[in-house]
Amino acid sequence: MAEVPEMSSSTPEELLAAGRRHLAVRDYTSAAETLATACELLAKKHGEFADECAEAYLWYGKSLLGLSREENGYLGDGVAGGNNEDGDNEEENGEENAEAEQKNGEIATEDGDDEENKAEGTKENDKTEPESTTKDEEPGSSTENEEKPGTSNGDVNDDSVVNLDNEDDVDNLQLAWEMLDLSRNILQKRAENGKDVRALLAEVHLALGEVALESETYDKAVADMISCLDIQKELYKSDDRHIAETHYQIGLANSLASNFEDAITHFKNAANILETRIKTLENPKTVSECATVKKYATTDPFYSVEGEIKELKELLPEIQEKIQDMMDYKAETIKRVRETLCPSNGESSNGAGSSKTEQKASDISHLIKRKRKNSEEGGSAPKRVNT
């Protein structure tokens, strides 16, 4: 709450810097609030579509993307042992539900007796006090409000809470796309006027790809990320971490779209870039001339070459694991296609051997055509990928 007066008296530039600091430490709620105020002030001062608003829209969109991921449990999906705990909870819930069903069966018999007694009592009440029953049935009465929480053990209320949460998640993701798309349009116009905004434009395309990835429109995600990659290749050296990160994101999008061959290619490119980067950092001569090292050293007081080498070496096994996963999924897909095209040999054991050889001799070309056709379609591939 101490930030509210500070935000009201701060300039848009100060708010933008503060929002980026919140974003760097993944405090997405504070980042979104601060950057939203910066966007409002800049829009009032320069206009909604002014050049000065493009960068604020970019970082505000990225904060909304992070907030949407956080609300959807994006970070919790990767916790080790999470699946086992879910399985244990399901077993415990199953036992509790079984006990509850037995109790409900006993309660139901008692309720049947109670309902008969209530029916006799209501007949007598109808004769004596007809007005009191009509008043109790009016909408908005206290009896209705008391009955609602008890219906179906609160399932209705739980569903309404879930629906509200989903609507909030969709709103954050949609708003993130709108802000990023607005930033892209402004930056593209600035680029047409001869201004060098390629670095920001690459950031926008990558963020738009991540939004598409969250909304499960994988083809759109790949297209936006490739646009980012094309710009980055013009800006950075071939061993820059920005390029490696984009290759990794493109590989992830292709893996979720079951494009395993393309995913393997981009994951391998990311791994090769990181290996080259490690060799560069381990060579004292090249480190002294590396522009990115100088940039990180000036902008980040906690940066060190040794720390970056350690971080990159920790990332490599994860990428290698992704590559192996894609190769396994690809092999499984090919196996399923072959099983579909070529059934087991035991099916023709009752027939004569001559007819079997005739089918092999006459149907070879037909089988080859079918294999080619199905291989192009990709078959039915598993969609679950370890992220």
N, C-alpha and C positions, 0 to 999 in steps of 0.2 A: 504493500500500500504506500510505501515511502516514495515509489517511483512516479506516482500520479502527479504531484506538483512539479517534480523535475521534468516530466514529459511536457507539461503544459507550458513551461517557460523555456524549453529547449528549442533550438533552431532545427529545421528539417535535416541539415547536414549532421548535426549532433545525434539526432534520433536515428538517422541512417547508420551511422557508425556504431551506435549502441545496439541497434537491431542485428547488425552483422556479428557483433560480439556474442550476443545471445544465440545466434544461429550457429556460431562456431563451436559452442559448448553444448549444442543440441537442447537448449531451453526454448522449445518451439512456441510455447504459450507466450512467454515474455517477448520473444522475437516477433511474433505475429501482432501483438498489441502495439509494440513500439513502431514497427514498420508500417502498420496501418495508419497510425497518427502521422508519420512522415509523409506517406502518400497523400493523405488529405491536405496537409499543409502545402505540399508542392503543387497539388492540383489547383488549390485556391490561388496560389501565387502566380503560377505560370500557365495554367490551363491543363485540362485532363490529358490532352494528347501532345503535350510539350516534350521536347527532348530531355529536359531535366528530370522528367518522371520515369524514364525508361529503366534506369538502374534500380530505383526504389520499387517499381513494380516487379522487377526480376527477383529481388531478395524477399519481397513480401510473398510472392508466389512460391518460392522455395520453402519459406517458413510454414505456409499453409500445407504444402505437400508433406513436410515432416510432421506437422500436427495431425494430419489425416492418417499417416502411417502409425503414429503413436497411439491414436485412438482405436485403430483397427488391430492393435496387438502385433504390429509388424516386428518389433524388437523382441517380443516374447516368444515368437515362433522358433527362434534359434537356440533357446535355452536347452542345455543338455539335460536329458532325463525327463523332459516335459511330457513325452508321449507315454512313458511308463507310469507317471503319476496319473495321467488321464485314465489309463487302463485300470489302475487300482481304484480310482474314484468310481469308474463305471461298475466294477464288481461290487463295491460297497453300496452304490446306489441301487443296484439290482437286488441285493439282499434286503435293503430297507424297503424297496417297493413291494417285494414279496410279502414282507411282514405287514406293510400297510394295507395290501389287498386283503389279507386275512382279517385284519381289524375292521376294514370297511365292510366285509361280508357280515361280520357280527353286528356292526352298527346298523347295517341296512335292515336286518330283521327287527331290531329294536325300533328303527324309524317307522317300519310298517305298522307296528302296533301303535306307535305314537300318532301316526297319521289317521288311523281309524278313530282314536280317541279325540283328535282335533276336529275331525269331520263331524262327529256328534256334537262337540261343543260349539262349533260354528253355526250349526243349524239352530241351536237354542239362542245364540247371540243374534242371529239374523232376525229372529222373531221379536226380540226385546229391544235391540239397539241397532236399527238399520243405518242411522246417520254416521255412527262411529266408524263403520267399516269403509264407507265411501271416503271419509276424510283421510283414513290411513292409506288409501290407494292413490291419492293425488300425487302427481310427479313432483319431485323435489322435496318430498317429505323425508323426515329423519329415518323412517323405517327402510326406505329404499337405499339410502346412503349406508345404513348399517348392513344391508344384505349384500352389497356389491363386493366388499373385500372377502366374504366367505364363499363366493361362488367358485366352483372348480378349483379349490385350493390355491387361489391367486393366480391361475394360469393366464387369465385375461389381462391382468395388470402387468405380468411379466412380459407378455407379447407386446403390449403397448410401449413398454420401456424399450424393448429391443428395436421396435420400429422407429422410435424417436432417435435412438442412437444411430441407426442406419441412415436416417435422413440427415443428421448432423454430419456424418462421415461423407456422404455424397455431396453435401453443400460445400464442405471444405475442399474436397478434390475438384469440384466444378469451379469453385472460386479461384483455386490455384491455377487451373487451366486458363481461365479468363484473364487473370493478371499477367500470366506468362505470354499469352497470345497478344495481349495489348503491348507488352514490352517488345515482343518480336516485331510487330508492325512498326513501332516507333524506330527501333534500331535499323530496320531495313530501309526506311526512308532516309535516315541519317547516313547509311552506307551509300545510298544512291547519290547523295549530295557530296560525296567525296570524303566523308569522315571515317576514320579507322575505328570501327566499333566491333571488329571481328571477335575479340576475346569475349565481350559481353554477349554477342550473338551466338557464339558457340555454347556459352553457359545456358542461354535460353533454350536452344535446341535440345541440349542434354536434359534439362529439367522437364521440357515438354515430353520427351521420350520416357522419362521416369513416371510422369503422370499417366501416360498411355499404358505403361507397364502395370501400374496399380489398377487401372480400369480394365485390364485384360484385353486391350486392343493391341496385340503384339505386333502386327504388321505396321501399324502407325508408329509404334515405339521404335521399331527397327529403322524406319524411314527418317524419323527425327534425329535419331542417334547417328546415323550415317551422315546426315547433313552436318552435325556437330563434328564428326571425325574429319570430314573434308576440310572444314575451316581450321581445325587444330593442326592438320598436317602442313598448312601454310604458315602457321604461327610458331610452332615449336619444333625442336629437334626430334629425330626419330626415336630417341630413347627417353622422351619426356613422360612423366607419370600421368599427365592428363590424357595422352593418347592411350596408354595402357588401361586406364580406368574406363575409357569409352569403349575400347575393344571388349573389355570384360562385360560391360552393360549390354552391348550388342549380342554377345554370346549368351547372356542370361535371357534376353528377350527371345532369341532364336530357340533356346532350349525349351522355354515355356510354350512356344509355338510348335514344338516337335520337329523343328528344322535342325536335326542333330549334326549334319555335316557342316552347315554354316556355323553352328555353335562351337564345334570343335576347332574350326579354323580361327575364330576370333579369340577363343580362350588360349590357343597356342600363341597367337600374336601377342596377347597380353603377357603371357609367361616369358616369351622371348625378349620383350621390351624390358621387363623387370630384371631379367638376367643381365642384359646389356647395361642397364642402369647400375646394377651392383658392381659390375666390373669397372665402370666409369668412376664410381665413388671410391673404390678400393685403390685406384691409381692416384697418387698424390699430384702428379703433373696435371692430369685432366681435371681434378677437383678444383685446383687453383684457377682454372680458366672457365669453369662451368658457370654459366649465367644463372641457372636456376638455383644453384647453391648460394650464390651471392644474394639472390632475391629472397630466398627463404631465411637466410641469416639476418637480413635487414628487417624483414617484416615480422618474423617470429623469434622472440627472445629465447625460447626454449629449444630452438632447432639446433641439431648437431648432425654431422655427417655419419657418425657412428650410430646415432639413433635411427636415421633413415635407412641405413644398411640393415639394421636389425628388423625394422618394420617390414622392409621388402622381403627379407628372407622368411619372415613369418607368413607373408601373403602367398608365396610361391606354392607351398604344399596345398593350400586351399584351391588354387587354380588347377593344379595337377589332379586333384581329386575331382573337380568338375569335369576335366577332360576325360578321366576314366569313367565317370558316370555316363557321359554322353556316348562313349564308345560301347558301354554295356547296353544302353538303351537302343543304340543303333543295331547291335548284334541281335538283340531280342526282337526288334522289329523285322529284321531280315529272316529270322527263324520263324516267326509267325507267318510271314508271307509264303515261305517255302512250305510250311505245313498246310497252308490253305491250298496251294497249287498242286502239291505232290502229297496225296494221302498215303497212309501207311501201306507197306507191301503185303500185309496180311489179308487185305480185303480181296485179293485176286487168287488166294490159295485154292479155292474150289474150282477155278476154271482151268482150261488146258494151257500148257506152256506155249503152244504155238500161237494161240490168240494173243497172249501177253507180249510175245516178241513182235507180232504184227502191229500191235498198238504202238510199241516203242518205235518201230521203223516208220510208221506212217504219221505219227502225231508229234514228231520232234519239233518241226517248224511251228506247229500250233502252240506247243508249250512255251517255246522261246518267245513268241509274240506276247503270250499272256504274262510271262515274267517281266518283259520290258514294260508293258503297260502298267502293271501293278507296282513295279519299282518306282516309276515316275510318280504315281499317286502317293506313295509313301506308306501305304498300309495303315493299319490301326496301331498307333503308337501310344505308349503310356504317357500320360500328361503330368504325372507327379515327378517333380524334380527337387532334389535336395538343394535348398538355397541356404 
